[in-house]
Amino acid sequence: MILRVLRNSTYAKLFSAQVIALVGTGLLTVALGLLAFDIAGDAAGAVLGTALTIKMLAYVGVAPVIAAVVDRMPKKVVLVAADVLRLGVALILPFVTEAWQIYVLVFVLQSASATFTPAFQSLIPSVLPEPTDYARALSLSRLAYDLEALLSPVIAALLLTVMSFNNLFVGTAIGFAGSSVLVLLTALPARSDVGPGMSFWQRLPLGAKVFARTPTLRFLMLTNVVVAAGTAIVLVNTVVYARGIFRLDDAALALALGCYGVGSLVVALSIPWLVEKIGVIRTMIIGAVVIVVGLGAAVIVTGVATSAGAGWAVLLGVWALLGTGTSLVNTPSSRLLADASTSVDRNLVYTAQFALSHACFLITYPIAGWLGAVSLTGAAIALTAIATLAALPAIIFARSHQLIEIELDTRVCPINGVWGAAAFISRWSCRTVRRR
């Protein structure tokens, strides 16, 4: 049962801090959209699109630099400082009157998030060193993200019935304040011997160097591209499908995004069992294949929708399928990061993944948005092609470098694997032992 890891008091406090901060972030998302509309009216989409691009640029360009700067600092100081900075930005946002002010504050806030998230994630393997517990923690973390995506809009909608949208920023600030208090109250693991000190310029590229020399992380980089393609069509174009193509109301938009979240949430609950049975690499390959299939189905649905106005129910199923694939790739991927890093470089490796994975969105977001504005079918085809061109090399790379065989070396019986078109699901039954 994944909730078992909450018996660890240190992890329970850290997880609670994550959940509270996520709720605050969810309220911020809704409030920021309403603020953009209040400032720019019908041009709110352009404002939000620019803000989203700035967010990705902060993740990609700022995260590695800040991580190298704070790598030698105590994790508690880093986490609390990031939360306090985010809290301050949230309290300033209600007084914004110009679009450029949104851009500046979003850059500062997302730079703080780009500091907090990798540092937080890199702590968990030290708090839960057992692989089984770590797998449960990853599933629980993914569950928190999915529940936040489903519940935050509902909470925001209820609050908006009794207050103006500017007050949602106060809720965001409370979330970040609660997160920082819980981190302060948590006894974090002592930093182990980190060996000789490295200069800033030595630390800066260290995470990328670990990625370059580690086969499992090069495999992960290919799957990042697949996830970015599947996520982009949902986050960027769902509103176009719901409002523009099918001519439905705002509730339809929430329903479609909810189906994507439900698909991810349901799978997240079974990830520990699945990883235990077939391993991390196979689970991620299945997820990549599911995303490619989902994008291919989106191409078909888009063609039907634009010509006949049909297929809304099918689209909801496709969105759930894409959510499933995303969870199958993202949830177990942190196991690869934990196994490939040490206490010396763990934060820098997690930061490298944070930056590299978000860099993929700098490609897929513009394709989904700009090409989608011309042709939704064209955007779906392009994203399917990108996902396929990343998934196939990932599968070939995993086989050529024997990543699955290496991962399964800890199994104590012969493996009879089947690599076929049906999601490459292996057919074996054997007793497993712990990987560590």
C-alpha positions in Angstrom: 0.0 0.0 0.0 1.5 3.3 -1.1 0.3 5.1 2.1 2.7 3.0 4.2 5.6 5.4 3.5 3.7 8.1 5.5 4.7 6.2 8.6 8.1 7.8 8.1 7.6 11.1 9.9 10.2 12.9 7.9 8.7 11.9 4.6 5.2 12.6 5.9 6.1 16.2 6.7 7.9 16.7 3.4 4.9 15.2 1.5 2.5 17.4 3.4 4.6 20.4 2.5 4.5 19.3 -1.2 0.7 18.9 -1.1 0.1 22.3 0.5 2.4 24.0 -1.9 0.7 22.3 -4.8 -2.7 23.5 -3.7 -1.3 27.1 -3.6 0.1 26.6 -7.1 -3.2 25.4 -8.4 -5.0 28.5 -7.0 -2.2 30.6 -8.6 -2.9 29.0 -12.0 -6.6 30.0 -11.9 -5.9 33.5 -10.5 -3.2 34.2 -13.0 -5.5 33.4 -15.9 -8.2 35.7 -14.5 -5.6 38.4 -13.9 -4.4 38.2 -17.5 -8.0 38.5 -18.7 -8.6 41.5 -16.4 -5.5 43.2 -17.9 -5.6 42.1 -21.5 -9.2 41.1 -22.2 -9.4 39.0 -25.3 -5.6 39.0 -25.6 -5.3 37.1 -22.4 -4.3 34.0 -24.3 -1.3 35.8 -25.7 -0.3 37.0 -22.2 -0.6 33.5 -20.7 1.2 32.0 -23.7 4.1 34.4 -23.1 4.1 33.7 -19.4 4.2 30.0 -20.1 7.2 30.4 -22.3 8.9 32.5 -19.7 8.2 29.7 -17.2 9.9 27.1 -19.4 12.8 29.4 -20.0 13.2 29.9 -16.2 13.1 26.1 -15.8 15.6 25.4 -18.5 18.0 28.3 -18.2 17.9 29.3 -14.5 17.5 25.9 -12.8 21.0 24.5 -13.5 22.7 27.8 -12.6 20.9 28.2 -9.3 21.4 24.5 -8.5 25.2 25.0 -8.9 25.1 28.1 -6.7 23.1 26.5 -3.8 24.4 22.9 -4.1 26.8 23.3 -1.1 24.1 25.0 1.0 21.9 23.1 3.6 18.8 21.7 1.9 16.5 23.2 4.5 17.8 26.7 3.9 17.3 26.3 0.1 13.8 24.9 0.4 12.6 27.6 2.9 14.2 30.4 0.9 12.5 29.3 -2.3 9.1 29.1 -0.5 9.5 32.5 1.0 10.4 34.0 -2.4 7.3 32.4 -3.9 5.2 33.7 -1.1 6.4 37.2 -1.6 5.6 37.1 -5.4 2.1 35.8 -4.7 1.4 38.7 -2.4 2.7 41.2 -5.0 0.6 39.8 -7.9 -2.8 41.3 -6.8 -1.3 44.8 -7.3 -0.1 44.1 -10.9 -1.6 46.4 -13.6 0.5 45.7 -16.7 1.3 42.6 -18.6 5.1 43.1 -18.4 4.8 43.0 -14.6 3.2 39.6 -14.8 6.1 38.4 -17.0 8.7 39.6 -14.5 7.0 38.2 -11.5 6.3 34.9 -13.2 10.0 34.6 -14.1 11.0 35.2 -10.4 8.4 32.8 -9.1 9.3 30.0 -11.5 13.0 30.5 -10.9 12.2 29.9 -7.2 10.1 26.8 -8.2 13.0 25.6 -10.3 15.2 25.8 -7.2 12.6 24.1 -4.8 11.5 21.2 -6.9 14.8 19.5 -7.8 16.1 20.1 -4.3 13.0 18.5 -2.8 13.0 15.5 -5.2 16.7 14.8 -4.5 16.0 14.6 -0.8 13.5 11.6 -1.0 16.1 8.9 -1.8 18.0 9.8 1.3 14.8 9.8 3.4 13.5 6.5 1.9 16.6 4.5 0.9 14.7 1.3 0.3 13.7 0.9 -3.4 10.2 -0.4 -2.6 9.5 2.6 -0.3 11.0 5.0 -2.8 8.7 3.6 -5.5 5.7 4.1 -3.2 6.8 7.7 -2.6 7.1 8.3 -6.3 3.5 7.0 -6.8 2.2 9.1 -3.9 3.9 12.2 -5.3 2.4 11.6 -8.7 -1.0 11.1 -7.0 -0.6 14.4 -5.3 0.1 16.2 -8.6 -2.9 14.5 -10.3 -5.3 15.3 -7.4 -4.1 18.9 -7.4 -4.9 19.2 -11.1 -8.4 17.9 -10.4 -9.2 19.6 -7.2 -7.6 23.0 -7.4 -10.0 24.3 -10.1 -12.9 23.1 -8.0 -11.5 24.8 -4.9 -10.9 28.0 -6.8 -14.4 27.9 -8.3 -15.9 27.6 -4.8 -13.8 30.4 -3.4 -14.7 32.7 -6.3 -18.4 32.5 -5.3 -17.5 34.4 -2.1 -14.5 36.5 -3.0 -12.7 38.2 -5.9 -10.0 36.4 -7.8 -7.3 38.6 -6.3 -7.9 36.9 -3.0 -6.8 33.6 -4.6 -3.3 34.9 -4.5 -3.6 35.1 -0.7 -4.5 31.4 -0.7 -1.4 30.8 -2.8 0.8 32.7 -0.3 -0.8 30.6 2.6 0.2 27.5 0.7 3.8 28.5 0.3 3.9 29.7 3.9 2.6 26.3 5.2 5.1 24.5 3.0 8.0 26.5 4.5 6.8 25.9 8.1 6.6 22.2 7.6 10.1 22.1 6.0 11.4 24.0 9.0 9.8 21.5 11.4 11.3 18.5 9.5 14.6 16.9 10.7 16.3 16.4 7.3 19.0 13.7 6.8 22.5 15.0 7.5 24.5 15.6 4.3 27.0 12.8 3.9 30.6 13.4 3.1 30.7 15.3 -0.2 34.4 14.9 -0.8 36.6 17.7 -2.1 34.8 21.0 -2.8 34.1 21.9 -6.5 34.0 25.3 -7.9 30.8 26.8 -9.4 32.1 26.1 -12.9 32.8 22.5 -12.0 29.3 22.0 -10.5 27.4 23.7 -13.2 27.8 21.0 -16.0 28.0 18.1 -13.6 24.4 17.0 -13.9 24.5 17.1 -17.7 27.7 15.1 -17.7 26.1 12.4 -15.6 23.3 12.3 -18.1 25.7 12.0 -21.0 27.7 9.1 -19.6 24.8 7.1 -18.1 22.8 4.9 -20.5 19.7 4.8 -18.4 19.5 8.6 -18.3 20.1 8.9 -22.0 17.1 6.5 -22.4 15.2 8.8 -20.0 16.0 11.8 -22.1 14.3 10.2 -25.2 11.2 9.4 -23.1 11.1 13.0 -22.0 10.5 14.0 -25.6 7.6 11.5 -25.9 6.0 12.9 -22.7 6.4 16.5 -23.9 4.6 15.7 -27.2 1.7 13.9 -25.4 1.3 16.6 -22.8 1.5 19.6 -25.2 -1.6 18.5 -27.2 -3.6 18.3 -24.0 -2.5 21.4 -22.2 -2.4 23.7 -25.3 -5.2 22.4 -27.5 -7.9 21.0 -25.2 -9.6 24.4 -25.0 -9.6 24.6 -28.8 -11.2 21.1 -29.1 -13.8 21.8 -26.3 -14.8 25.4 -27.3 -13.8 25.8 -30.9 -14.4 22.4 -32.5 -17.2 20.8 -30.4 -18.8 24.1 -29.4 -19.2 23.1 -25.8 -19.1 25.1 -22.6 -16.4 25.7 -19.9 -17.5 22.6 -18.1 -16.4 20.5 -21.1 -12.9 21.9 -20.8 -12.7 20.9 -17.2 -14.1 17.5 -18.0 -11.5 16.8 -20.7 -8.6 17.9 -18.5 -10.2 15.8 -15.7 -10.1 12.7 -17.9 -6.4 13.3 -18.6 -5.8 13.6 -14.8 -7.9 10.5 -14.0 -6.0 8.4 -16.5 -2.7 9.5 -14.8 -4.1 9.1 -11.3 -5.4 5.5 -11.7 -2.1 4.3 -13.1 0.0 6.0 -10.5 -1.7 3.8 -7.9 -0.5 0.7 -9.6 3.1 1.8 -10.5 4.8 0.2 -7.5 3.3 -3.2 -8.3 4.0 -2.8 -12.0 7.6 -1.8 -11.4 8.1 -4.7 -9.1 6.7 -7.1 -11.7 8.4 -5.9 -14.9 10.9 -3.3 -13.9 11.4 0.5 -14.5 12.6 0.4 -18.1 9.8 -1.9 -19.3 7.2 0.2 -17.5 8.5 3.4 -19.1 8.6 1.7 -22.6 5.0 0.7 -22.2 4.1 4.3 -21.3 6.0 5.7 -24.3 4.1 3.3 -26.6 0.7 4.2 -25.0 1.5 7.9 -25.6 2.3 7.3 -29.3 -0.9 5.3 -29.7 -2.9 8.0 -28.0 -1.4 10.7 -30.2 -2.2 8.6 -33.3 -5.8 8.3 -32.0 -5.9 12.1 -31.6 -5.0 12.5 -35.2 -8.0 10.4 -36.2 -10.4 12.1 -33.7 -9.3 15.5 -34.9 -10.0 14.6 -38.5 -13.4 13.3 -37.6 -14.2 16.3 -35.4 -13.2 18.9 -37.9 -15.2 17.3 -40.7 -18.3 15.9 -38.9 -18.4 17.5 -35.4 -18.4 14.0 -33.8 -16.1 12.2 -31.5 -16.2 14.1 -28.2 -16.6 10.9 -26.1 -13.7 9.3 -28.0 -11.6 12.4 -27.4 -12.2 12.0 -23.6 -11.0 8.4 -23.9 -7.9 9.5 -25.8 -7.1 12.1 -23.2 -7.4 9.5 -20.5 -5.0 7.2 -22.5 -2.5 10.0 -22.8 -2.7 10.6 -19.0 -2.1 6.9 -18.5 1.0 6.9 -20.7 2.4 10.0 -19.1 2.1 8.5 -15.6 3.7 5.2 -16.8 6.8 7.2 -17.9 7.1 10.0 -15.4 6.3 8.1 -12.1 9.0 5.5 -12.2 11.6 7.7 -14.0 12.9 9.1 -10.7 14.2 5.6 -9.9 16.6 6.0 -12.7 17.8 9.3 -11.4 18.3 8.0 -7.9 20.2 4.9 -9.1 22.5 7.0 -11.3 23.4 9.6 -8.7 25.2 9.8 -5.4 25.0 12.1 -2.4 27.6 14.3 -4.1 25.8 15.0 -7.3 22.2 14.0 -6.7 20.7 17.5 -6.5 22.6 18.5 -9.7 21.4 15.3 -11.5 17.7 16.0 -10.5 18.1 19.6 -11.6 19.5 18.4 -15.0 16.4 16.3 -15.5 14.2 19.1 -14.4 15.8 21.5 -17.0 16.2 18.9 -19.8 12.6 17.6 -19.6 11.2 21.1 -19.7 13.4 22.0 -22.6 11.4 19.5 -24.6 8.3 21.7 -24.1 10.0 24.6 -25.8 9.7 22.5 -28.9 6.3 20.8 -28.4 4.4 23.8 -27.0 5.0 26.0 -30.1 4.1 23.2 -32.4 0.8 22.5 -30.6 0.0 26.2 -30.3 1.3 27.9 -33.5 0.7 25.0 -35.9 -2.5 24.1 -34.1 -3.8 27.6 -34.8 -3.5 26.8 -38.5 -4.5 23.1 -38.4 -5.3 21.0 -35.4 -4.8 17.9 -37.6 -1.4 19.1 -38.7 -0.4 19.7 -35.0 -1.6 16.3 -34.0 0.3 14.7 -36.8 3.5 16.6 -36.0 3.3 15.7 -32.3 2.7 12.1 -33.2 5.7 12.1 -35.5 7.9 13.6 -32.8 6.8 11.1 -30.2 7.3 8.2 -32.6 10.8 9.4 -33.6 11.7 9.6 -29.9 10.0 6.3 -28.7 11.5 4.1 -31.4 15.1 5.1 -30.6 14.4 4.8 -26.9 13.2 1.2 -27.4 16.1 0.4 -29.7 18.6 2.0 -27.3 17.2 0.1 -24.3 17.7 -3.2 -26.2 21.1 -2.4 -27.7 22.5 -1.4 -24.4 20.7 -4.3 -22.6 19.2 -2.0 -20.1 16.3 -4.4 -19.4 18.7 -7.3 -19.0 20.9 -5.3 -16.6 17.8 -4.3 -14.6 16.6 -7.9 -14.4 20.0 -9.3 -13.2 18.6 -9.3 -9.7 15.8 -11.8 -10.7 16.5 -15.4 -9.7 14.8 -17.2 -12.5 15.1 -17.2 -16.3 13.3 -14.5 -18.2 11.1 -15.3 -21.2 10.4 -11.8 -22.6 8.1 -11.1 -25.5 8.9 -8.0 -27.6 5.8 -7.5 -29.7 3.5 -4.8 -30.9 1.2 -5.3 -27.9 3.0 -2.8 -25.7 6.0 -5.1 -25.2 4.5 -6.6 -22.1 6.8 -9.4 -20.8 5.4 -12.9 -20.1 7.1 -14.3 -17.1 6.6 -15.2 -13.5 9.5 -15.3 -11.1 10.6 -14.5 -7.6 12.3 -11.1 -7.3 14.8 -9.9 -4.8 15.6 -6.4 -3.7 17.7 -4.4 -6.2 20.0 -3.0 -3.6 
